Amino acid sequence: MIDHLRISGLGVIGEATVDLDPGFTVVTGETGAGKTMVVTALGLLLGARADAGAVRRGSSRAVVDAGVRVTADHAALRLAQEAGAVVDEGDNGTHDLVLSRSVTASGDGTRSRATAGGRSVPVGLLSEIGATLVAVHGQNDQVRLQGADAQRHALDAFGGAELAAALRAYRADHAAWTAARREREELTAHRQERAREAEALQRSLEEIDLAEPQEGEDEELRALIRRLEDVEELRAASGEAHARLAGPDVDAMDETPGAVSLVEAARQAVLAAPGDDPDLAAAAARLAEAAVVLTDIAGDLARYTADLDADAASDLDAAQSRLAELTRLQRLYGPELADVIDWARTQRPRLDELQGDSGRLEELEAEVDRLDAALRERAATLTALRTAAAERLETAVTEELHALFMPDASFHVGLTPVAGDGLGPYGAEDVTLALRPHAGVEPRPLGRGASGGELSRVMLALEVVLAATDPVPTFVFDEVDAGVGGEAAVRIGARLARLARHVQVIAVTHLPQVAAYADRHVRVEKNSDPAAGVTTSDVVTLTADERVEELARMLAGHGDSAAAREHARELLESSARERG
């Protein structure tokens, strides 16, 4: 339950703290005083969209925080602790969790901030936590109650865990069935297009496979081509270098000895020296080594020159032709040769997929038939559970309507087959909630056959019934009693009080008959300063005497009427007797 609610800079409320107890709390006040700001504050804590326009004029930001008391096994506690929230342990095994939301007036990208247990959390997580703690219902919820999805959800929530499990299983099978049918339809509709794509892709891959390109091959070819194009210059350079080392050919006019001969002559001169000089012996050895090295180089140059003398023109033509082929592939399938190779690798699975269309289509036909049969079994189970739940819901809500001063009313749940193939995303039937307000008329859908006051009571009855199957600790009602009065208002107040025996109930109301049944009465007081051009509101918890004055104001428009005060005391006494 909510232990307290603090509001700062929100709407007309500057600063306010509302201490809340278990049981039934009502919030009243004049029109425009800011009663709805209490609900707006709770909405922000539940992850509602932030609106910079809700920030009080003159304030830089609006801040809302609430202390929430939950049991150790509550889902809200688990979600908050997983996000790193700090939680205080309270009495009787409970835990205290603080939720906070701030909205800046600037309206920039950082205008909203949420925390749980002092730890910043995404607003989406705050919404998840809030959904397990508080159920908020207002006049807009009555509108949503008229929608088909909301009505189906209400029935499914009442159906309990077994229906929820059946719905999850059906939804999973429906998703697989839908995906298989979509793929089948795509294959069938685009069969010729996919066949043409497969043919073109196969030709391209065969072309690349035939060429067998190797990564880096184009660069190697360019280097080879440059070498072959310079073959004459290379031959001349290697030949001259060889002649300088080994000496000229015997037919050459030049009789200059080569470097090998000169080195050998130098070695022989050293060896011819008299005596046994160690230095000269070392020099001779080194000259011998130099002669060996020079002779090896001369041999390498001779072989290099011989290789150049092979069919260089033919090699050049072959290299240029191969490079042209690779260049053409690059233009078609990638800017670089590596891209061509990569494209071929990545497209082979696509070709396999396209070439397997016929087999895949047969598989899909069988899969769709199998899933269709399984889905219809799921749908039949879901329909049976919904039918049983609908009967129970009709009985329970009808009893609640009788307690809400609608003795002749009856609640009806209609299940009609969905259009098309009979298998919708949520089952084989649409759900329609209907009301027969009195005997002698046919039940009519809530959106067409119920007045505002009747809708208010139907929604309250539904909430009371659903609370037994999908409970949350706190219920907030924002003027759900709009459009009713008199004895009907008394019955609504009494029903809210009975609901508050099991959960915390907070109701914003303008009806004294409802307010009289509350355990705690909170008033929003408006204070205007025409000179300053501002309006502020305070939130105060009323004493017993102040409650009488407030109820008198709600009855007569002001609290000074003795008759209104007496009537207010009668309302309080009557509600107290009924509550026991």
C-alpha positions as CSV (number, residue, x, y, z in Angstrom):
1,M,0.0,0.0,0.0
2,I,1.0,3.7,-0.4
3,D,2.2,5.1,3.0
4,H,2.6,8.7,1.9
5,L,2.5,10.9,-1.2
6,R,4.6,14.1,-1.5
7,I,3.9,16.6,-4.3
8,S,6.0,19.6,-5.2
9,G,5.4,22.2,-7.9
10,L,2.7,20.2,-9.7
11,G,-0.1,22.2,-11.2
12,V,-1.7,24.4,-8.6
13,I,0.0,22.5,-5.8
14,G,3.1,24.1,-4.4
15,E,4.0,21.7,-1.6
16,A,1.8,19.0,-0.2
17,T,2.2,15.8,1.8
18,V,-0.6,13.3,2.0
19,D,-0.3,10.6,4.7
20,L,-2.3,7.6,3.7
21,D,-3.6,4.7,5.8
22,P,-5.0,1.3,4.9
23,G,-8.7,1.5,4.2
24,F,-10.7,4.1,2.3
25,T,-9.5,7.6,1.7
26,V,-11.4,10.3,-0.2
27,V,-10.1,13.4,-1.8
28,T,-12.5,16.3,-2.2
29,G,-12.3,20.0,-3.0
30,E,-13.9,22.7,-5.1
31,T,-13.8,22.5,-8.8
32,G,-10.4,23.6,-10.1
33,A,-8.8,23.2,-6.7
34,G,-6.5,20.5,-7.9
35,K,-8.1,17.2,-6.8
36,T,-7.1,15.6,-10.1
37,M,-3.5,16.6,-9.4
38,V,-3.4,13.9,-6.8
39,V,-4.3,11.3,-9.4
40,T,-1.8,13.0,-11.9
41,A,0.9,12.7,-9.3
42,L,0.2,9.0,-8.9
43,G,0.1,8.6,-12.7
44,L,3.7,10.1,-12.9
45,L,4.8,7.5,-10.4
46,L,3.2,4.8,-12.5
47,G,5.2,5.8,-15.6
48,A,2.7,8.1,-17.3
49,R,4.1,10.4,-20.0
50,A,5.8,13.5,-18.6
51,D,4.3,16.9,-19.5
52,A,6.3,20.0,-18.9
53,G,3.1,22.0,-18.9
54,A,2.1,20.3,-15.6
55,V,4.9,22.0,-13.8
56,R,3.6,24.8,-11.6
57,R,4.1,28.3,-12.9
58,G,7.3,29.8,-11.4
59,S,8.7,26.4,-10.5
60,S,11.7,24.9,-12.2
61,R,10.5,21.3,-11.8
62,A,7.7,19.2,-10.4
63,V,8.6,16.4,-8.0
64,V,6.5,13.5,-6.8
65,D,7.5,10.8,-4.5
66,A,5.7,8.1,-2.6
67,G,6.6,5.6,0.1
68,V,5.2,2.2,-0.6
69,R,4.9,-0.7,1.8
70,V,5.1,-4.2,0.3
71,T,5.5,-7.8,1.4
72,A,8.8,-9.6,0.9
73,D,7.5,-11.7,-2.0
74,H,5.9,-8.8,-3.9
75,A,6.8,-8.4,-7.5
76,A,7.4,-4.7,-7.1
77,L,10.1,-5.4,-4.5
78,R,11.8,-7.9,-6.8
79,L,11.8,-5.5,-9.8
80,A,13.2,-2.7,-7.7
81,Q,16.0,-4.8,-6.2
82,E,17.0,-6.1,-9.6
83,A,17.5,-2.4,-10.6
84,G,19.7,-1.8,-7.5
85,A,17.1,-0.1,-5.3
86,V,17.8,0.3,-1.6
87,V,14.8,-1.0,0.4
88,D,14.3,-0.6,4.1
89,E,12.9,-3.5,6.1
90,G,9.7,-2.5,8.0
91,D,7.5,-4.2,10.5
92,N,5.8,-7.6,10.2
93,G,8.0,-8.8,7.3
94,T,7.1,-5.8,5.1
95,H,9.6,-3.6,3.2
96,D,9.5,0.2,2.5
97,L,10.2,1.3,-1.1
98,V,10.4,5.0,-2.2
99,L,9.5,5.8,-5.7
100,S,10.2,9.2,-7.2
101,R,9.6,11.1,-10.5
102,S,10.6,14.6,-11.5
103,V,9.7,16.7,-14.5
104,T,11.5,19.9,-15.5
105,A,9.8,22.9,-16.9
106,S,12.3,23.4,-19.6
107,G,10.9,20.6,-21.7
108,D,14.3,19.5,-22.9
109,G,15.5,16.0,-23.4
110,T,16.2,15.5,-19.7
111,R,12.9,16.8,-18.5
112,S,11.9,13.5,-16.8
113,R,13.8,11.5,-14.2
114,A,12.6,8.4,-12.3
115,T,14.1,6.7,-9.2
116,A,13.3,3.6,-7.2
117,G,14.8,3.2,-3.8
118,G,17.2,6.0,-4.5
119,R,18.5,4.4,-7.8
120,S,17.8,6.0,-11.2
121,V,15.7,3.7,-13.3
122,P,14.0,3.9,-16.7
123,V,10.5,5.3,-16.7
124,G,9.4,2.0,-18.3
125,L,10.7,0.1,-15.2
126,L,8.8,2.5,-13.0
127,S,5.7,1.7,-15.0
128,E,6.3,-2.1,-14.5
129,I,6.7,-1.6,-10.8
130,G,3.6,0.7,-10.6
131,A,1.4,-1.8,-12.4
132,T,1.9,-4.3,-9.6
133,L,1.1,-1.7,-6.9
134,V,-1.7,0.5,-8.1
135,A,-4.8,0.3,-10.3
136,V,-6.0,3.7,-11.4
137,H,-9.5,4.1,-12.7
138,G,-11.2,7.3,-13.9
139,Q,-13.8,8.6,-16.3
140,N,-11.4,7.8,-19.2
141,D,-11.3,4.2,-18.1
142,Q,-15.0,4.1,-18.7
143,V,-14.3,5.0,-22.3
144,R,-11.7,2.4,-22.6
145,L,-14.1,-0.2,-21.1
146,Q,-16.1,0.2,-24.2
147,G,-13.3,-1.0,-26.4
148,A,-13.2,-4.6,-27.6
149,D,-9.6,-5.2,-26.4
150,A,-10.3,-3.9,-22.9
151,Q,-13.4,-6.0,-22.6
152,R,-11.6,-9.2,-23.7
153,H,-8.8,-8.4,-21.2
154,A,-11.3,-8.0,-18.4
155,L,-12.8,-11.4,-19.0
156,D,-9.4,-13.0,-19.4
157,A,-8.1,-11.4,-16.2
158,F,-11.1,-12.9,-14.4
159,G,-10.5,-16.3,-15.9
160,G,-7.4,-16.7,-13.8
161,A,-4.1,-18.6,-14.2
162,E,-5.5,-21.5,-16.3
163,L,-7.0,-19.2,-18.9
164,A,-3.9,-17.0,-18.9
165,A,-1.8,-20.1,-19.6
166,A,-4.1,-21.3,-22.4
167,L,-4.0,-17.8,-23.9
168,R,-0.2,-17.7,-23.9
169,A,0.0,-21.2,-25.5
170,Y,-2.6,-20.1,-28.2
171,R,-0.7,-16.8,-28.9
172,A,2.6,-18.7,-29.3
173,D,1.0,-21.2,-31.8
174,H,-0.8,-18.4,-33.6
175,A,2.4,-16.5,-34.1
176,A,4.1,-19.6,-35.6
177,W,1.0,-20.3,-37.7
178,T,0.9,-16.7,-39.0
179,A,4.6,-16.7,-39.8
180,A,4.4,-20.1,-41.7
181,R,1.4,-18.8,-43.7
182,R,3.1,-15.5,-44.5
183,E,6.2,-17.4,-45.8
184,R,4.1,-19.7,-47.9
185,E,2.2,-16.8,-49.4
186,E,5.4,-15.0,-50.2
187,L,6.9,-18.1,-51.9
188,T,3.8,-18.6,-53.9
189,A,3.3,-15.0,-54.9
190,H,7.0,-14.4,-55.9
191,R,7.8,-17.9,-57.3
192,Q,8.7,-16.7,-60.8
193,E,10.6,-13.7,-59.5
194,R,12.6,-15.9,-57.1
195,A,13.3,-18.4,-59.9
196,R,14.7,-15.6,-62.1
197,E,16.8,-14.4,-59.2
198,A,18.1,-18.0,-58.6
199,E,19.0,-18.3,-62.3
200,A,20.9,-15.0,-62.4
201,L,22.7,-15.8,-59.1
202,Q,23.8,-19.2,-60.3
203,R,25.3,-17.7,-63.5
204,S,27.2,-15.2,-61.5
205,L,28.6,-17.7,-59.1
206,E,29.5,-20.1,-61.9
207,E,31.4,-17.2,-63.6
208,I,33.3,-16.5,-60.4
209,D,34.0,-20.2,-59.7
210,L,35.3,-20.6,-63.2
211,A,37.7,-17.7,-62.8
212,E,38.8,-18.9,-59.3
213,P,40.1,-15.6,-58.1
214,Q,42.6,-15.6,-55.3
215,E,42.8,-12.8,-52.7
216,G,45.7,-10.5,-53.6
217,E,46.1,-12.0,-57.1
218,D,45.4,-8.8,-58.9
219,E,48.3,-7.0,-57.1
220,E,50.6,-9.8,-57.9
221,L,49.6,-9.6,-61.6
222,R,50.2,-5.9,-61.7
223,A,53.7,-6.3,-60.3
224,L,54.4,-9.1,-62.9
225,I,53.1,-6.9,-65.7
226,R,55.4,-4.0,-64.7
227,R,58.3,-6.4,-64.7
228,L,57.6,-7.9,-68.1
229,E,57.0,-4.5,-69.7
230,D,60.5,-3.5,-68.6
231,V,62.2,-6.7,-69.7
232,E,64.7,-5.1,-72.2
233,E,65.9,-2.6,-69.6
234,L,66.1,-5.4,-67.0
235,R,68.1,-7.7,-69.4
236,A,70.6,-4.9,-70.2
237,A,71.1,-4.1,-66.5
238,S,71.6,-7.7,-65.4
239,G,73.8,-8.4,-68.4
240,E,76.1,-5.4,-67.7
241,A,76.3,-6.3,-64.0
242,H,77.2,-9.9,-64.9
243,A,79.9,-8.7,-67.3
244,R,81.3,-6.4,-64.6
245,L,81.6,-9.4,-62.3
246,A,82.5,-12.3,-64.6
247,G,84.2,-10.3,-67.4
248,P,83.0,-9.7,-71.0
249,D,82.2,-12.5,-73.4
250,V,85.0,-13.8,-75.6
251,D,83.4,-12.1,-78.6
252,A,83.2,-8.8,-76.9
253,M,85.4,-5.9,-78.0
254,D,85.8,-4.8,-74.4
255,E,88.8,-6.6,-72.7
256,T,88.3,-5.1,-69.3
257,P,88.6,-7.9,-66.7
258,G,85.7,-8.7,-64.4
259,A,85.6,-8.2,-60.7
260,V,86.0,-11.9,-60.0
261,S,89.3,-11.9,-62.0
262,L,90.6,-8.8,-60.3
263,V,89.8,-10.2,-56.9
264,E,91.5,-13.5,-57.7
265,A,94.5,-11.6,-59.1
266,A,94.7,-9.7,-55.8
267,R,94.6,-12.9,-53.9
268,Q,97.4,-14.4,-55.9
269,A,99.5,-11.3,-55.4
270,V,99.1,-11.6,-51.6
271,L,99.9,-15.3,-51.7
272,A,103.1,-14.6,-53.7
273,A,104.6,-12.5,-51.0
274,P,107.6,-14.1,-49.3
275,G,107.5,-15.3,-45.8
276,D,104.5,-16.4,-43.7
277,D,102.9,-13.1,-42.7
278,P,99.7,-13.7,-40.7
279,D,98.1,-10.5,-41.8
280,L,98.6,-11.2,-45.4
281,A,97.3,-14.7,-44.9
282,A,94.1,-13.3,-43.4
283,A,93.7,-10.9,-46.3
284,A,94.1,-13.7,-48.7
285,A,91.4,-15.7,-47.0
286,R,89.0,-12.8,-47.1
287,L,89.7,-12.2,-50.8
288,A,88.9,-15.9,-51.4
289,E,85.6,-15.4,-49.6
290,A,84.9,-12.3,-51.7
291,A,85.6,-14.2,-54.9
292,V,83.2,-16.9,-53.9
293,V,80.4,-14.3,-53.1
294,L,81.0,-12.5,-56.4
295,T,81.0,-15.7,-58.3
296,D,77.6,-16.6,-56.7
297,I,76.1,-13.2,-57.6
298,A,77.4,-13.5,-61.1
299,G,75.7,-16.9,-61.4
300,D,72.4,-15.5,-60.1
301,L,72.6,-12.7,-62.6
302,A,73.2,-15.1,-65.4
303,R,70.2,-17.2,-64.5
304,Y,68.0,-14.0,-64.1
305,T,69.1,-12.9,-67.6
306,A,68.3,-16.4,-69.0
307,D,64.8,-16.4,-67.4
308,L,64.2,-13.0,-69.0
309,D,65.1,-14.5,-72.3
310,A,62.1,-16.9,-72.1
311,D,58.9,-16.0,-73.9
312,A,58.4,-12.7,-72.2
313,A,55.9,-11.4,-74.7
314,S,53.7,-14.4,-74.2
315,D,53.8,-14.1,-70.4
316,L,52.9,-10.4,-70.7
317,D,49.8,-11.2,-72.8
318,A,48.7,-13.9,-70.4
319,A,49.1,-11.7,-67.3
320,Q,47.3,-8.8,-68.9
321,S,44.4,-11.1,-70.0
322,R,44.1,-12.5,-66.5
323,L,44.1,-9.0,-64.9
324,A,41.4,-7.9,-67.4
325,E,39.2,-10.8,-66.3
326,L,39.6,-10.1,-62.6
327,T,39.0,-6.4,-63.3
328,R,35.7,-7.2,-65.0
329,L,34.6,-9.3,-62.0
330,Q,35.5,-6.4,-59.7
331,R,33.3,-4.1,-61.8
332,L,30.3,-6.5,-61.5
333,Y,30.6,-7.8,-57.9
334,G,32.8,-5.5,-55.9
335,P,35.2,-2.6,-56.0
336,E,38.0,-4.9,-54.8
337,L,38.9,-8.5,-55.6
338,A,38.4,-9.4,-51.9
339,D,34.8,-8.0,-52.2
340,V,34.2,-10.3,-55.2
341,I,35.3,-13.3,-53.2
342,D,33.3,-12.3,-50.2
343,W,30.2,-11.6,-52.3
344,A,30.4,-15.2,-53.7
345,R,30.7,-16.6,-50.3
346,T,27.7,-14.7,-48.8
347,Q,25.4,-15.4,-51.9
348,R,25.8,-19.2,-51.9
349,P,23.3,-19.6,-48.9
350,R,20.8,-17.4,-50.8
351,L,21.1,-19.5,-53.9
352,D,20.6,-22.7,-51.8
353,E,17.5,-21.0,-50.3
354,L,16.1,-20.1,-53.7
355,Q,16.8,-23.4,-55.3
356,G,15.0,-25.1,-52.3
357,D,11.8,-23.2,-52.9
358,S,9.8,-26.2,-54.2
359,G,10.9,-28.4,-51.3
360,R,10.3,-25.6,-48.8
361,L,6.9,-24.9,-50.2
362,E,5.9,-28.5,-49.6
363,E,7.3,-28.3,-46.0
364,L,5.3,-25.1,-45.4
365,E,2.1,-26.7,-46.7
366,A,2.5,-29.5,-44.2
367,E,3.6,-27.2,-41.4
368,V,0.6,-24.8,-41.9
369,D,-1.8,-27.8,-41.9
370,R,-0.2,-29.1,-38.7
371,L,-0.3,-25.7,-37.0
372,D,-3.8,-25.1,-38.1
373,A,-5.0,-28.3,-36.5
374,A,-3.1,-27.6,-33.3
375,L,-4.3,-24.0,-33.2
376,R,-7.9,-25.0,-33.5
377,E,-7.5,-27.3,-30.6
378,R,-5.9,-24.5,-28.6
379,A,-8.8,-22.2,-29.6
380,A,-11.4,-24.8,-28.5
381,T,-9.7,-25.0,-25.1
382,L,-9.6,-21.3,-24.8
383,T,-13.2,-20.9,-25.8
384,A,-14.3,-23.4,-23.2
385,L,-12.4,-21.6,-20.5
386,R,-13.8,-18.2,-21.6
387,T,-17.3,-19.6,-21.7
388,A,-17.0,-20.8,-18.1
389,A,-15.4,-17.6,-17.0
390,A,-18.1,-15.6,-18.7
391,E,-20.8,-17.4,-16.8
392,R,-19.0,-16.8,-13.5
393,L,-18.3,-13.1,-14.4
394,E,-21.9,-12.5,-15.3
395,T,-23.1,-13.8,-12.0
396,A,-20.5,-12.0,-9.9
397,V,-20.9,-8.6,-11.6
398,T,-24.7,-8.9,-11.6
399,E,-24.6,-9.4,-7.8
400,E,-22.4,-6.4,-7.4
401,L,-24.7,-4.3,-9.5
402,H,-27.6,-5.2,-7.2
403,A,-25.5,-4.0,-4.3
404,L,-24.9,-0.8,-6.2
405,F,-28.6,0.1,-6.3
406,M,-29.4,-1.5,-9.6
407,P,-31.7,-4.3,-8.4
408,D,-33.1,-5.1,-11.9
409,A,-29.9,-4.9,-13.8
410,S,-28.0,-7.9,-15.2
411,F,-24.5,-8.1,-16.7
412,H,-23.9,-10.2,-19.8
413,V,-20.8,-11.4,-21.6
414,G,-21.2,-12.2,-25.3
415,L,-18.8,-14.5,-27.2
416,T,-19.1,-14.2,-31.0
417,P,-16.8,-16.0,-33.6
418,V,-14.2,-13.8,-35.1
419,A,-14.5,-12.9,-38.7
420,G,-12.4,-14.5,-41.5
421,D,-10.8,-17.9,-40.9
422,G,-12.1,-18.0,-37.3
423,L,-8.6,-17.7,-35.7
424,G,-7.9,-14.3,-34.4
425,P,-4.7,-13.3,-32.6
426,Y,-6.4,-13.7,-29.2
427,G,-8.6,-16.7,-29.9
428,A,-11.6,-17.7,-31.9
429,E,-14.1,-15.3,-30.4
430,D,-14.7,-11.6,-29.8
431,V,-15.8,-10.6,-26.3
432,T,-18.6,-8.1,-25.8
433,L,-19.7,-6.8,-22.4
434,A,-23.4,-5.8,-22.2
435,L,-25.8,-4.4,-19.7
436,R,-29.4,-5.0,-19.2
437,P,-30.4,-2.1,-16.9
438,H,-33.8,-3.4,-16.1
439,A,-36.3,-6.2,-17.1
440,G,-38.0,-6.0,-20.4
441,V,-35.1,-4.8,-22.5
442,E,-32.4,-6.6,-24.4
443,P,-28.9,-6.5,-23.2
444,R,-26.9,-3.8,-25.0
445,P,-23.2,-3.2,-25.4
446,L,-21.8,-0.9,-22.7
447,G,-20.9,1.7,-25.3
448,R,-24.5,2.0,-26.6
449,G,-26.8,1.0,-23.9
450,A,-25.4,2.4,-20.6
451,S,-25.6,5.9,-19.3
452,G,-22.7,7.6,-17.6
453,G,-23.9,6.7,-14.1
454,E,-24.5,3.1,-15.1
455,L,-21.1,2.8,-16.7
456,S,-19.6,4.1,-13.4
457,R,-21.3,1.4,-11.4
458,V,-20.5,-1.3,-14.0
459,M,-16.9,-0.4,-13.9
460,L,-16.8,-0.4,-10.1
461,A,-18.6,-3.7,-10.0
462,L,-16.1,-5.2,-12.5
463,E,-13.1,-3.8,-10.5
464,V,-14.5,-5.3,-7.3
465,V,-14.9,-8.7,-8.9
466,L,-11.6,-8.6,-10.7
467,A,-9.8,-7.7,-7.5
468,A,-10.4,-11.2,-6.2
469,T,-8.5,-12.7,-9.2
470,D,-5.9,-10.1,-10.0
471,P,-5.4,-8.0,-6.9
472,V,-3.1,-5.0,-6.4
473,P,-2.6,-3.4,-3.0
474,T,-4.1,0.0,-3.9
475,F,-7.0,1.1,-6.0
476,V,-7.5,4.7,-7.1
477,F,-10.8,6.0,-8.5
478,D,-11.0,9.4,-10.1
479,E,-14.7,10.5,-10.0
480,V,-16.0,7.1,-11.2
481,D,-19.2,8.2,-9.5
482,A,-19.8,10.9,-12.0
483,G,-23.3,11.0,-13.3
484,V,-24.9,9.4,-10.3
485,G,-26.5,10.7,-7.1
486,G,-28.9,9.9,-4.4
487,E,-29.2,6.4,-3.2
488,A,-27.0,5.1,-6.0
489,A,-24.2,7.3,-4.7
490,V,-24.8,5.9,-1.2
491,R,-24.4,2.4,-2.6
492,I,-21.2,3.3,-4.4
493,G,-19.8,4.7,-1.2
494,A,-20.7,1.6,0.7
495,R,-19.2,-0.7,-1.9
496,L,-16.0,1.3,-1.9
497,A,-15.9,0.9,1.9
498,R,-16.4,-2.8,1.6
499,L,-13.6,-3.1,-1.0
500,A,-11.3,-1.1,1.4
501,R,-11.6,-3.9,3.9
502,H,-9.2,-5.9,1.7
503,V,-7.2,-3.3,-0.2
504,Q,-6.3,0.3,0.1
505,V,-8.8,2.5,-1.8
506,I,-8.3,6.2,-2.7
507,A,-11.2,8.0,-4.4
508,V,-11.5,11.5,-5.8
509,T,-15.2,12.4,-5.5
510,H,-17.6,15.3,-5.6
511,L,-20.4,13.4,-3.9
512,P,-20.9,13.7,-0.1
513,Q,-22.7,10.3,0.0
514,V,-19.4,8.7,-1.2
515,A,-17.2,10.8,1.0
516,A,-19.1,9.9,4.1
517,Y,-18.0,6.3,3.9
518,A,-14.3,7.1,4.0
519,D,-12.0,6.2,6.8
520,R,-9.8,9.3,6.0
521,H,-10.9,12.5,4.4
522,V,-8.4,14.7,2.5
523,R,-9.4,18.1,1.2
524,V,-7.6,20.1,-1.5
525,E,-8.0,23.8,-0.6
526,K,-7.6,26.5,-3.3
527,N,-6.2,29.9,-2.4
528,S,-6.2,32.6,-5.0
529,D,-4.1,35.8,-4.9
530,P,-5.6,38.1,-7.7
531,A,-3.0,40.8,-7.1
532,A,-0.2,38.4,-7.6
533,G,-2.1,36.5,-10.3
534,V,-1.4,33.1,-8.8
535,T,-3.5,30.3,-7.4
536,T,-2.2,27.8,-4.9
537,S,-3.7,24.7,-3.4
538,D,-3.0,23.0,-0.1
539,V,-3.8,19.4,0.8
540,V,-5.0,18.9,4.4
541,T,-6.3,15.9,6.3
542,L,-9.7,16.8,7.9
543,T,-10.6,16.3,11.6
544,A,-14.1,15.0,12.5
545,D,-15.5,18.5,12.8
546,E,-13.8,19.6,9.5
547,R,-15.4,16.6,7.8
548,V,-18.8,17.7,8.8
549,E,-18.1,21.2,7.4
550,E,-16.7,19.8,4.2
551,L,-19.7,17.4,3.7
552,A,-22.0,20.4,4.4
553,R,-20.2,22.4,1.7
554,M,-20.6,19.5,-0.7
555,L,-24.3,19.3,0.1
556,A,-25.3,22.9,0.1
557,G,-22.4,24.8,-1.6
558,H,-21.1,26.2,1.7
559,G,-20.5,24.9,5.2
560,D,-22.4,27.5,7.1
561,S,-25.9,26.0,6.7
562,A,-27.1,24.4,9.8
563,A,-29.4,22.1,7.9
564,A,-26.5,21.0,5.7
565,R,-24.4,20.4,8.7
566,E,-27.1,18.3,10.3
567,H,-27.5,16.3,7.1
568,A,-23.7,15.8,7.0
569,R,-23.8,14.4,10.5
570,E,-26.6,12.1,9.5
571,L,-24.6,10.8,6.5
572,L,-21.5,10.2,8.7
573,E,-23.6,8.4,11.4
574,S,-25.4,6.3,8.8
575,S,-22.2,5.2,7.0
576,A,-20.6,4.4,10.4
577,R,-23.5,2.2,11.4
578,E,-23.4,0.4,8.0
579,R,-19.6,-0.2,8.2
580,G,-20.1,-1.6,11.7
